[in-house]
Amino acid sequence: MLTIILNILLPPLAVFMKHGLGVTFLISLLLTALGWIPGVIHAFIVNGTR
């Protein structure tokens, strides 16, 4: 539940909590900076929702 909320509100933080610092986090940060929606979509894809 927390991951879903963070995926929507703060996508890079959600990715960081699941994957740590790395390429995935940097991609999420870049996509969120370019536009919030791409960051959210990336976070949901990378983190998976179960």
C-alpha distance matrix in Angstrom:
0.0 3.8 5.4 5.3 6.5 8.8 9.9 11.2 12.6 13.8 13.9 16.3 14.4 11.4 14.3 16.1 13.5 13.4 17.1 19.0 22.0 23.6 24.5 21.0 20.1 23.4 23.0 19.6 21.4 24.4 22.6 20.8 24.2 25.9 23.5 20.0 19.4 20.5 18.2 15.1 16.5 17.3 13.9 12.4 15.5 15.6 12.1 11.9 9.1 9.3
3.8 0.0 3.8 5.4 5.2 6.2 8.5 10.1 10.5 11.1 11.7 13.7 11.2 8.8 12.1 13.3 10.7 11.5 15.2 16.5 19.3 21.4 22.5 19.3 17.8 21.0 21.1 17.7 19.0 22.2 20.9 18.8 21.9 24.1 22.0 18.5 18.6 19.6 16.8 14.2 16.3 16.6 12.9 12.5 15.7 15.2 11.8 12.8 10.9 11.8
5.4 3.8 0.0 3.8 5.5 5.1 5.9 8.6 9.9 9.7 9.2 11.2 9.4 6.1 8.9 10.8 8.7 8.7 12.2 14.0 16.8 18.4 19.2 15.8 14.7 18.0 17.8 14.5 16.3 19.4 18.0 16.3 19.7 21.6 19.8 16.5 16.3 16.8 14.0 11.5 13.2 13.1 9.4 9.0 12.1 11.4 8.1 9.4 8.3 9.9
5.3 5.4 3.8 0.0 3.8 5.5 5.0 6.5 8.8 9.9 9.4 12.3 11.4 8.3 10.9 13.5 12.1 11.9 15.0 17.0 19.4 20.6 20.9 17.3 16.4 19.4 18.5 15.0 17.0 19.7 17.6 15.9 19.4 20.8 18.5 15.0 14.2 15.3 13.1 9.9 11.4 12.4 9.2 7.8 11.3 11.9 9.0 9.3 7.3 9.5
6.5 5.2 5.5 3.8 0.0 3.8 5.4 5.3 6.1 8.1 9.0 12.1 10.7 8.6 12.0 14.0 12.7 13.6 16.6 18.0 20.0 21.7 22.2 18.8 17.2 19.9 19.4 15.7 16.8 19.6 17.8 15.3 18.5 20.3 17.8 14.1 14.1 15.8 13.4 10.4 12.9 14.1 10.9 10.5 14.2 14.6 12.0 12.9 11.1 13.2
8.8 6.2 5.1 5.5 3.8 0.0 3.8 5.3 5.0 5.0 6.0 8.5 6.9 5.2 8.8 10.5 9.6 11.0 13.8 14.6 16.5 18.2 18.9 15.7 13.7 16.4 16.3 12.6 13.5 16.6 15.3 12.8 15.8 18.0 16.1 12.6 13.2 14.4 11.3 9.1 12.1 12.4 9.0 9.8 13.3 12.9 10.7 12.5 11.8 14.3
9.9 8.5 5.9 5.0 5.4 3.8 0.0 3.8 5.9 5.8 4.5 7.8 7.9 5.5 7.8 10.6 10.6 10.9 13.1 14.7 16.3 17.3 17.2 13.8 12.5 15.0 14.1 10.4 12.1 14.8 12.8 10.9 14.5 16.0 13.9 10.6 10.5 11.2 8.4 5.8 8.3 8.8 5.6 6.3 9.8 10.0 8.4 10.0 9.7 12.9
11.2 10.1 8.6 6.5 5.3 5.3 3.8 0.0 3.8 6.0 6.1 9.9 10.2 8.8 11.2 13.8 14.0 14.6 16.8 18.1 19.3 20.3 20.0 16.7 15.2 17.1 16.0 12.3 13.5 15.6 13.3 10.8 14.1 15.4 12.7 9.0 8.8 10.8 8.8 5.7 8.7 10.5 8.3 8.5 12.1 13.1 11.8 12.8 12.0 15.2
12.6 10.5 9.9 8.8 6.1 5.0 5.9 3.8 0.0 3.8 6.3 9.3 9.0 8.9 11.8 13.5 13.7 15.3 17.4 17.9 18.9 20.4 20.5 17.6 15.3 17.0 16.6 12.8 12.9 15.4 13.8 10.6 13.2 15.3 12.8 9.2 10.4 12.5 10.0 8.1 11.7 12.9 10.5 11.7 15.2 15.5 14.2 15.8 15.1 18.1
13.8 11.1 9.7 9.9 8.1 5.0 5.8 6.0 3.8 0.0 3.8 5.7 5.5 6.5 9.0 10.2 11.0 12.9 14.5 14.6 15.2 16.9 17.2 14.5 11.9 13.6 13.7 10.0 9.7 12.7 11.8 8.7 11.2 13.8 12.2 9.1 11.0 12.0 8.7 8.0 11.6 11.6 9.1 11.4 14.4 13.9 12.9 15.3 15.5 18.5
13.9 11.7 9.2 9.4 9.0 6.0 4.5 6.1 6.3 3.8 0.0 3.8 5.5 5.2 6.3 8.6 10.1 11.0 12.1 12.9 13.5 14.5 14.3 11.3 9.3 11.2 10.7 6.9 7.8 10.7 9.4 7.2 10.5 12.5 11.2 8.4 9.5 9.5 5.9 5.5 8.6 8.0 5.5 8.3 10.9 10.3 9.9 12.5 13.3 16.6
16.3 13.7 11.2 12.3 12.1 8.5 7.8 9.9 9.3 5.7 3.8 0.0 3.8 5.4 5.1 6.0 8.6 10.0 10.2 10.0 10.0 11.3 11.5 9.1 6.2 8.1 8.7 5.3 5.4 9.0 9.1 7.4 9.8 12.5 12.3 10.3 12.1 11.2 7.4 8.6 11.2 9.3 7.3 10.8 12.6 10.9 10.9 14.1 15.6 18.7
14.4 11.2 9.4 11.4 10.7 6.9 7.9 10.2 9.0 5.5 5.5 3.8 0.0 3.8 5.4 5.0 6.1 8.7 9.9 9.3 10.2 12.4 13.7 11.4 8.3 10.9 12.1 9.0 8.8 12.6 12.8 10.8 13.0 16.0 15.5 13.0 14.8 14.5 10.7 10.9 13.7 12.2 9.2 12.2 14.4 12.4 11.3 14.6 15.6 18.2
11.4 8.8 6.1 8.3 8.6 5.2 5.5 8.8 8.9 6.5 5.2 5.4 3.8 0.0 3.8 5.5 5.2 6.5 8.6 9.5 11.4 13.2 14.1 11.0 9.1 12.3 12.6 9.4 10.7 14.1 13.5 11.9 14.9 17.3 16.3 13.5 14.3 14.0 10.5 9.6 11.9 10.6 7.0 9.2 11.6 9.7 7.9 11.0 11.8 14.4
14.3 12.1 8.9 10.9 12.0 8.8 7.8 11.2 11.8 9.0 6.3 5.1 5.4 3.8 0.0 3.8 5.5 5.3 5.8 7.2 8.8 9.8 10.5 7.3 5.9 9.4 9.7 7.2 9.1 12.3 12.0 11.4 14.3 16.4 16.1 14.0 14.6 13.3 9.9 10.0 11.4 9.0 6.1 8.9 10.1 7.4 6.7 10.4 12.3 15.0
16.1 13.3 10.8 13.5 14.0 10.5 10.6 13.8 13.5 10.2 8.6 6.0 5.0 5.5 3.8 0.0 3.8 5.5 5.2 4.4 6.1 8.4 10.3 8.3 5.8 9.2 10.9 9.0 9.7 13.2 13.9 13.1 15.3 17.9 18.1 16.3 17.5 16.2 12.6 13.2 15.0 12.4 9.8 12.7 13.8 10.8 9.9 13.7 15.5 17.8
13.5 10.7 8.7 12.1 12.7 9.6 10.6 14.0 13.7 11.0 10.1 8.6 6.1 5.2 5.5 3.8 0.0 3.8 5.9 5.9 8.9 11.4 13.6 11.3 9.4 13.0 14.4 12.2 13.1 16.7 17.0 15.9 18.3 21.0 20.7 18.3 19.3 18.5 14.9 14.6 16.4 14.3 11.0 13.1 14.6 11.7 9.7 13.1 14.3 15.9
13.4 11.5 8.7 11.9 13.6 11.0 10.9 14.6 15.3 12.9 11.0 10.0 8.7 6.5 5.3 5.5 3.8 0.0 3.8 6.2 9.6 11.0 12.8 10.1 9.5 13.3 14.0 12.2 14.1 17.2 17.2 16.7 19.6 21.7 21.3 19.1 19.4 18.2 15.0 14.5 15.4 13.1 10.0 11.5 12.3 9.1 7.0 10.3 12.0 13.5
17.1 15.2 12.2 15.0 16.6 13.8 13.1 16.8 17.4 14.5 12.1 10.2 9.9 8.6 5.8 5.2 5.9 3.8 0.0 3.8 6.7 7.5 9.4 7.3 7.3 10.9 11.9 11.1 13.0 15.7 16.2 16.4 18.9 20.9 21.2 19.6 20.0 18.1 15.0 15.4 16.0 13.0 10.8 12.9 12.8 9.1 8.5 11.9 14.5 16.2
19.0 16.5 14.0 17.0 18.0 14.6 14.7 18.1 17.9 14.6 12.9 10.0 9.3 9.5 7.2 4.4 5.9 6.2 3.8 0.0 3.8 6.3 9.3 8.4 7.0 10.1 12.3 11.6 12.4 15.4 16.7 16.6 18.4 20.9 21.6 20.2 21.3 19.5 16.1 17.0 18.2 15.2 13.0 15.6 15.9 12.3 11.8 15.4 17.8 19.5
22.0 19.3 16.8 19.4 20.0 16.5 16.3 19.3 18.9 15.2 13.5 10.0 10.2 11.4 8.8 6.1 8.9 9.6 6.7 3.8 0.0 3.7 7.2 7.7 5.8 7.6 10.6 10.8 10.8 13.4 15.4 15.6 16.8 19.3 20.6 19.7 21.2 19.1 15.9 17.6 18.8 15.5 14.0 17.2 17.2 13.8 14.1 17.8 20.4 22.5
23.6 21.4 18.4 20.6 21.7 18.2 17.3 20.3 20.4 16.9 14.5 11.3 12.4 13.2 9.8 8.4 11.4 11.0 7.5 6.3 3.7 0.0 3.8 5.5 5.4 6.4 8.8 10.1 10.7 12.4 14.4 15.5 16.7 18.6 20.2 19.8 20.9 18.3 15.5 17.6 18.2 14.5 13.9 17.0 16.2 12.8 14.1 17.5 20.6 22.9
24.5 22.5 19.2 20.9 22.2 18.9 17.2 20.0 20.5 17.2 14.3 11.5 13.7 14.1 10.5 10.3 13.6 12.8 9.4 9.3 7.2 3.8 0.0 3.8 5.4 5.1 6.1 8.6 9.8 10.5 12.2 14.1 15.2 16.4 18.2 18.4 19.1 16.0 13.9 16.4 16.4 12.6 13.0 16.0 14.7 11.7 13.9 17.1 20.4 23.0
21.0 19.3 15.8 17.3 18.8 15.7 13.8 16.7 17.6 14.5 11.3 9.1 11.4 11.0 7.3 8.3 11.3 10.1 7.3 8.4 7.7 5.5 3.8 0.0 3.8 5.5 5.2 6.2 8.6 10.0 10.6 12.2 14.2 15.4 16.5 16.0 16.4 13.5 11.2 13.1 13.0 9.3 9.3 12.2 11.1 8.0 10.3 13.4 16.6 19.4
20.1 17.8 14.7 16.4 17.2 13.7 12.5 15.2 15.3 11.9 9.3 6.2 8.3 9.1 5.9 5.8 9.4 9.5 7.3 7.0 5.8 5.4 5.4 3.8 0.0 3.8 5.5 5.1 6.1 8.6 9.9 10.5 12.2 14.2 15.3 14.6 15.7 13.4 10.4 12.4 13.4 10.1 9.3 12.8 12.7 9.9 11.1 14.7 17.3 20.2
23.4 21.0 18.0 19.4 19.9 16.4 15.0 17.1 17.0 13.6 11.2 8.1 10.9 12.3 9.4 9.2 13.0 13.3 10.9 10.1 7.6 6.4 5.1 5.5 3.8 0.0 3.8 5.4 5.0 6.1 8.5 9.8 10.5 12.3 14.2 14.4 15.9 13.2 10.7 13.7 14.6 11.3 11.5 15.2 14.9 12.5 14.4 17.7 20.4 23.5
23.0 21.1 17.8 18.5 19.4 16.3 14.1 16.0 16.6 13.7 10.7 8.7 12.1 12.6 9.7 10.9 14.4 14.0 11.9 12.3 10.6 8.8 6.1 5.2 5.5 3.8 0.0 3.8 5.4 5.1 6.1 8.5 9.8 10.5 12.2 12.6 13.4 10.3 8.5 11.6 11.8 8.5 9.7 13.1 12.3 10.6 13.2 16.0 18.9 22.1
19.6 17.7 14.5 15.0 15.7 12.6 10.4 12.3 12.8 10.0 6.9 5.3 9.0 9.4 7.2 9.0 12.2 12.2 11.1 11.6 10.8 10.1 8.6 6.2 5.1 5.4 3.8 0.0 3.8 5.5 5.2 6.0 8.5 9.9 10.5 9.9 10.9 8.4 5.6 8.3 9.4 6.5 6.8 10.5 10.7 9.2 11.1 14.0 16.4 19.8
21.4 19.0 16.3 17.0 16.8 13.5 12.1 13.5 12.9 9.7 7.8 5.4 8.8 10.7 9.1 9.7 13.1 14.1 13.0 12.4 10.8 10.7 9.8 8.6 6.1 5.0 5.4 3.8 0.0 3.8 5.6 5.2 6.1 8.7 9.9 9.8 11.9 10.1 7.2 10.3 12.2 9.9 9.9 13.6 14.3 12.9 14.3 17.4 19.5 22.8
24.4 22.2 19.4 19.7 19.6 16.6 14.8 15.6 15.4 12.7 10.7 9.0 12.6 14.1 12.3 13.2 16.7 17.2 15.7 15.4 13.4 12.4 10.5 10.0 8.6 6.1 5.1 5.5 3.8 0.0 3.8 5.5 5.1 6.2 8.6 9.9 11.8 9.4 7.8 11.5 12.6 10.5 11.8 15.2 15.3 14.4 16.5 19.2 21.5 25.0
22.6 20.9 18.0 17.6 17.8 15.3 12.8 13.3 13.8 11.8 9.4 9.1 12.8 13.5 12.0 13.9 17.0 17.2 16.2 16.7 15.4 14.4 12.2 10.6 9.9 8.5 6.1 5.2 5.6 3.8 0.0 3.8 5.4 5.1 6.1 7.2 8.3 5.6 4.8 8.5 9.3 7.8 9.7 12.7 12.8 12.7 15.0 17.2 19.2 22.9
20.8 18.8 16.3 15.9 15.3 12.8 10.9 10.8 10.6 8.7 7.2 7.4 10.8 11.9 11.4 13.1 15.9 16.7 16.4 16.6 15.6 15.5 14.1 12.2 10.5 9.8 8.5 6.0 5.2 5.5 3.8 0.0 3.8 5.4 5.1 4.7 7.2 6.3 4.1 7.3 9.5 8.9 9.5 12.5 13.8 13.7 15.1 17.4 18.9 22.5
24.2 21.9 19.7 19.4 18.5 15.8 14.5 14.1 13.2 11.2 10.5 9.8 13.0 14.9 14.3 15.3 18.3 19.6 18.9 18.4 16.8 16.7 15.2 14.2 12.2 10.5 9.8 8.5 6.1 5.1 5.4 3.8 0.0 3.8 5.5 6.8 9.9 9.1 7.8 11.0 13.1 12.4 13.2 16.3 17.4 17.1 18.6 21.1 22.6 26.3
25.9 24.1 21.6 20.8 20.3 18.0 16.0 15.4 15.3 13.8 12.5 12.5 16.0 17.3 16.4 17.9 21.0 21.7 20.9 20.9 19.3 18.6 16.4 15.4 14.2 12.3 10.5 9.9 8.7 6.2 5.1 5.4 3.8 0.0 3.8 6.9 8.9 7.7 8.2 11.4 12.6 12.3 14.1 16.7 17.3 17.6 19.7 21.7 23.3 27.1
23.5 22.0 19.8 18.5 17.8 16.1 13.9 12.7 12.8 12.2 11.2 12.3 15.5 16.3 16.1 18.1 20.7 21.3 21.2 21.6 20.6 20.2 18.2 16.5 15.3 14.2 12.2 10.5 9.9 8.6 6.1 5.1 5.5 3.8 0.0 3.8 5.6 5.8 6.7 9.1 10.5 11.2 12.8 14.9 16.1 17.0 18.6 20.2 21.3 25.1
20.0 18.5 16.5 15.0 14.1 12.6 10.6 9.0 9.2 9.1 8.4 10.3 13.0 13.5 14.0 16.3 18.3 19.1 19.6 20.2 19.7 19.8 18.4 16.0 14.6 14.4 12.6 9.9 9.8 9.9 7.2 4.7 6.8 6.9 3.8 0.0 3.8 5.7 5.3 6.3 8.8 10.1 10.7 12.6 14.5 15.5 16.4 18.0 18.6 22.3
19.4 18.6 16.3 14.2 14.1 13.2 10.5 8.8 10.4 11.0 9.5 12.1 14.8 14.3 14.6 17.5 19.3 19.4 20.0 21.3 21.2 20.9 19.1 16.4 15.7 15.9 13.4 10.9 11.9 11.8 8.3 7.2 9.9 8.9 5.6 3.8 0.0 3.8 5.4 5.1 6.2 8.6 9.8 10.7 12.4 14.2 15.4 16.2 16.7 20.4
20.5 19.6 16.8 15.3 15.8 14.4 11.2 10.8 12.5 12.0 9.5 11.2 14.5 14.0 13.3 16.2 18.5 18.2 18.1 19.5 19.1 18.3 16.0 13.5 13.4 13.2 10.3 8.4 10.1 9.4 5.6 6.3 9.1 7.7 5.8 5.7 3.8 0.0 3.8 5.5 5.1 6.1 8.5 10.0 10.5 12.1 14.0 15.1 16.5 20.3
18.2 16.8 14.0 13.1 13.4 11.3 8.4 8.8 10.0 8.7 5.9 7.4 10.7 10.5 9.9 12.6 14.9 15.0 15.0 16.1 15.9 15.5 13.9 11.2 10.4 10.7 8.5 5.6 7.2 7.8 4.8 4.1 7.8 8.2 6.7 5.3 5.4 3.8 0.0 3.8 5.5 5.1 6.1 8.7 9.9 10.4 11.9 13.7 15.2 18.9
15.1 14.2 11.5 9.9 10.4 9.1 5.8 5.7 8.1 8.0 5.5 8.6 10.9 9.6 10.0 13.2 14.6 14.5 15.4 17.0 17.6 17.6 16.4 13.1 12.4 13.7 11.6 8.3 10.3 11.5 8.5 7.3 11.0 11.4 9.1 6.3 5.1 5.5 3.8 0.0 3.8 5.4 5.1 6.3 8.7 10.0 10.5 11.7 12.4 16.1
16.5 16.3 13.2 11.4 12.9 12.1 8.3 8.7 11.7 11.6 8.6 11.2 13.7 11.9 11.4 15.0 16.4 15.4 16.0 18.2 18.8 18.2 16.4 13.0 13.4 14.6 11.8 9.4 12.2 12.6 9.3 9.5 13.1 12.6 10.5 8.8 6.2 5.1 5.5 3.8 0.0 3.8 5.5 5.3 6.2 8.6 10.1 10.4 11.5 15.3
17.3 16.6 13.1 12.4 14.1 12.4 8.8 10.5 12.9 11.6 8.0 9.3 12.2 10.6 9.0 12.4 14.3 13.1 13.0 15.2 15.5 14.5 12.6 9.3 10.1 11.3 8.5 6.5 9.9 10.5 7.8 8.9 12.4 12.3 11.2 10.1 8.6 6.1 5.1 5.4 3.8 0.0 3.8 5.5 5.1 6.0 8.3 9.7 11.9 15.6
13.9 12.9 9.4 9.2 10.9 9.0 5.6 8.3 10.5 9.1 5.5 7.3 9.2 7.0 6.1 9.8 11.0 10.0 10.8 13.0 14.0 13.9 13.0 9.3 9.3 11.5 9.7 6.8 9.9 11.8 9.7 9.5 13.2 14.1 12.8 10.7 9.8 8.5 6.1 5.1 5.5 3.8 0.0 3.8 5.5 5.2 5.8 7.9 9.7 13.3
12.4 12.5 9.0 7.8 10.5 9.8 6.3 8.5 11.7 11.4 8.3 10.8 12.2 9.2 8.9 12.7 13.1 11.5 12.9 15.6 17.2 17.0 16.0 12.2 12.8 15.2 13.1 10.5 13.6 15.2 12.7 12.5 16.3 16.7 14.9 12.6 10.7 10.0 8.7 6.3 5.3 5.5 3.8 0.0 3.8 5.6 5.4 5.5 6.6 10.4
15.5 15.7 12.1 11.3 14.2 13.3 9.8 12.1 15.2 14.4 10.9 12.6 14.4 11.6 10.1 13.8 14.6 12.3 12.8 15.9 17.2 16.2 14.7 11.1 12.7 14.9 12.3 10.7 14.3 15.3 12.8 13.8 17.4 17.3 16.1 14.5 12.4 10.5 9.9 8.7 6.2 5.1 5.5 3.8 0.0 3.8 5.7 5.4 8.0 11.4
15.6 15.2 11.4 11.9 14.6 12.9 10.0 13.1 15.5 13.9 10.3 10.9 12.4 9.7 7.4 10.8 11.7 9.1 9.1 12.3 13.8 12.8 11.7 8.0 9.9 12.5 10.6 9.2 12.9 14.4 12.7 13.7 17.1 17.6 17.0 15.5 14.2 12.1 10.4 10.0 8.6 6.0 5.2 5.6 3.8 0.0 3.8 5.6 9.1 12.0
12.1 11.8 8.1 9.0 12.0 10.7 8.4 11.8 14.2 12.9 9.9 10.9 11.3 7.9 6.7 9.9 9.7 7.0 8.5 11.8 14.1 14.1 13.9 10.3 11.1 14.4 13.2 11.1 14.3 16.5 15.0 15.1 18.6 19.7 18.6 16.4 15.4 14.0 11.9 10.5 10.1 8.3 5.8 5.4 5.7 3.8 0.0 3.8 6.5 9.2
11.9 12.8 9.4 9.3 12.9 12.5 10.0 12.8 15.8 15.3 12.5 14.1 14.6 11.0 10.4 13.7 13.1 10.3 11.9 15.4 17.8 17.5 17.1 13.4 14.7 17.7 16.0 14.0 17.4 19.2 17.2 17.4 21.1 21.7 20.2 18.0 16.2 15.1 13.7 11.7 10.4 9.7 7.9 5.5 5.4 5.6 3.8 0.0 3.8 6.4
9.1 10.9 8.3 7.3 11.1 11.8 9.7 12.0 15.1 15.5 13.3 15.6 15.6 11.8 12.3 15.5 14.3 12.0 14.5 17.8 20.4 20.6 20.4 16.6 17.3 20.4 18.9 16.4 19.5 21.5 19.2 18.9 22.6 23.3 21.3 18.6 16.7 16.5 15.2 12.4 11.5 11.9 9.7 6.6 8.0 9.1 6.5 3.8 0.0 3.8
9.3 11.8 9.9 9.5 13.2 14.3 12.9 15.2 18.1 18.5 16.6 18.7 18.2 14.4 15.0 17.8 15.9 13.5 16.2 19.5 22.5 22.9 23.0 19.4 20.2 23.5 22.1 19.8 22.8 25.0 22.9 22.5 26.3 27.1 25.1 22.3 20.4 20.3 18.9 16.1 15.3 15.6 13.3 10.4 11.4 12.0 9.2 6.4 3.8 0.0
